[in-house]
Amino acid sequence: YNVLSYRACATSAMRDSSNGADIVRYISERSGINIEIINGLEEARIVYDSHIVDELEQEGDFIYVDVGGGSTEISIISDRSLLQSQSYNIGTVRILNKKLSRSELFRMYRDLKRLKETYRHISIIGSGGNINKLHHLAGVSAREPLTVERLLTLRNELNSYSIVERIDRFALKPDRADVIIPAADIYLQIATHIGAREIWVPTIGIVDGIIYSLCSDYLKEKEN
């Protein structure tokens, strides 16, 4: 495909793997692709590089929440500027495998409490395949937020079916049907602790951020 440049990133699962470096070397030897194991803050920065704030039609205070299998990244955006980011080892696969640390959960709760005290009116921007799918299943239009009330109703409806039934009834892929419930739970917990009533879902994520940064670097090189 005449690729000019690329960036391959590994996130939470590889960060925590004792043999992460071995996996990187194995893939590099067989494919020529070099993978970067990035930390949570770099992951959050890349997502912000997706220009996600450009999708918002209003000013204000937001927390950008990216829920993955192994971690959740939360970034503070105020008046379209990124103020800070934090990463937590709280993810859908960790929850399913009962590997979630209570101390890590309480650390996130404490941070969210401080945010609520600082920002009285704050909304959530959600990223990732799970919230994108939940937004779609809720029947919300692309430019409308998913209300926390509607998310809770949808979560309970999904939870009333087995994984096999979810795959059939909601046309979910097998690797989505199991993690979609803990993903909804994470968003609901975050919304509760900061007092948010809605989640904006612009369907932009880390891949988009990587693409934006690669294109930006390419255009700068051409200018020089």
ChimeraX attribute file (.defattr): number of C-alpha atoms within 10 A of each C-alpha:
attribute: neighborCount
match mode: 1-to-1
recipient: residues
	/A:1	3
	/A:2	4
	/A:3	5
	/A:4	7
	/A:5	9
	/A:6	11
	/A:7	13
	/A:8	12
	/A:9	15
	/A:10	15
	/A:11	18
	/A:12	22
	/A:13	18
	/A:14	19
	/A:15	16
	/A:16	12
	/A:17	11
	/A:18	10
	/A:19	10
	/A:20	15
	/A:21	14
	/A:22	11
	/A:23	14
	/A:24	17
	/A:25	15
	/A:26	14
	/A:27	13
	/A:28	13
	/A:29	11
	/A:30	8
	/A:31	9
	/A:32	10
	/A:33	15
	/A:34	16
	/A:35	16
	/A:36	14
	/A:37	20
	/A:38	15
	/A:39	15
	/A:40	21
	/A:41	17
	/A:42	16
	/A:43	25
	/A:44	24
	/A:45	17
	/A:46	20
	/A:47	25
	/A:48	23
	/A:49	18
	/A:50	20
	/A:51	16
	/A:52	20
	/A:53	21
	/A:54	10
	/A:55	14
	/A:56	15
	/A:57	7
	/A:58	10
	/A:59	11
	/A:60	13
	/A:61	18
	/A:62	25
	/A:63	26
	/A:64	26
	/A:65	26
	/A:66	25
	/A:67	25
	/A:68	23
	/A:69	19
	/A:70	21
	/A:71	20
	/A:72	23
	/A:73	25
	/A:74	26
	/A:75	23
	/A:76	19
	/A:77	23
	/A:78	17
	/A:79	12
	/A:80	17
	/A:81	12
	/A:82	16
	/A:83	10
	/A:84	14
	/A:85	20
	/A:86	17
	/A:87	20
	/A:88	18
	/A:89	21
	/A:90	25
	/A:91	24
	/A:92	26
	/A:93	19
	/A:94	19
	/A:95	17
	/A:96	14
	/A:97	8
	/A:98	9
	/A:99	14
	/A:100	17
	/A:101	13
	/A:102	10
	/A:103	9
	/A:104	13
	/A:105	13
	/A:106	11
	/A:107	13
	/A:108	20
	/A:109	17
	/A:110	13
	/A:111	13
	/A:112	21
	/A:113	16
	/A:114	12
	/A:115	16
	/A:116	16
	/A:117	10
	/A:118	10
	/A:119	14
	/A:120	12
	/A:121	14
	/A:122	22
	/A:123	22
	/A:124	27
	/A:125	26
	/A:126	27
	/A:127	24
	/A:128	19
	/A:129	18
	/A:130	22
	/A:131	26
	/A:132	17
	/A:133	16
	/A:134	22
	/A:135	26
	/A:136	14
	/A:137	13
	/A:138	16
	/A:139	10
	/A:140	15
	/A:141	10
	/A:142	13
	/A:143	12
	/A:144	13
	/A:145	19
	/A:146	25
	/A:147	16
	/A:148	20
	/A:149	12
	/A:150	16
	/A:151	22
	/A:152	15
	/A:153	12
	/A:154	18
	/A:155	20
	/A:156	12
	/A:157	11
	/A:158	19
	/A:159	15
	/A:160	11
	/A:161	12
	/A:162	12
	/A:163	19
	/A:164	13
	/A:165	14
	/A:166	21
	/A:167	17
	/A:168	13
	/A:169	11
	/A:170	12
	/A:171	12
	/A:172	17
	/A:173	13
	/A:174	13
	/A:175	10
	/A:176	17
	/A:177	20
	/A:178	20
	/A:179	20
	/A:180	21
	/A:181	19
	/A:182	21
	/A:183	27
	/A:184	22
	/A:185	15
	/A:186	18
	/A:187	21
	/A:188	19
	/A:189	14
	/A:190	20
	/A:191	20
	/A:192	15
	/A:193	17
	/A:194	23
	/A:195	17
	/A:196	20
	/A:197	18
	/A:198	20
	/A:199	26
	/A:200	23
	/A:201	27
	/A:202	22
	/A:203	18
	/A:204	20
	/A:205	22
	/A:206	20
	/A:207	15
	/A:208	18
	/A:209	21
	/A:210	21
	/A:211	16
	/A:212	17
	/A:213	15
	/A:214	16
	/A:215	14
	/A:216	11
	/A:217	12
	/A:218	13
	/A:219	11
	/A:220	10
	/A:221	9
	/A:222	7
	/A:223	6
	/A:224	5
